[in-house]
Amino acid sequence: MAGICCYRPDGSRARLCFHTQPDSYNDHTLIVVLKQLRRFLRGAPATLIWDNLPSHHSRVMSHWLDTQRHWLAVEYLPGYAHDLDPVEGLWANLKGQELANLCRDTIGEITDAARQGIARVRRESRLLFSFLRHCGLEL
């Protein structure tokens, strides 16, 4: 699962972009996610705050990001600074609600539960803003 908390610079709106796939993410699949993000934002400029996952720094990713500077800026978090990443609040919220004590037979059932949580968070945009505030970040 990949989630991206999206905030308008003026603080008037927050949205959640969410992506799932059966395998782990790598630089190529993350590029697909970022292309989805651009469509989700209808081409609006964005600043991506990213942790230091190796695929975020690969040659393939760096080259692709260089070609996207007209709409996408990337700021990297310091190492081991998960507390500064608003999307960590999303994962904690899902783990405390829909995924709490969840024991299912298939990954599909777990994905369905996560999607229900994503739908809930999307309906309650105040949660998205709380994830940002919890990190001590401002727009």
Secondary structure, 3 states (H helix, E strand, C coil): CEEEEEECCCCCCEEEEEECCCCCCCHHHHHHHHHHHHHHCCCCCEEEEECCCHHHCCHHHHHHHHCCCCCEEEEECCCCCHHHCHHHHHHHHHHHCCCCCCCCCCHHHHHHHHHHHHHHHHHCHHHHHHHHHHCCCCC
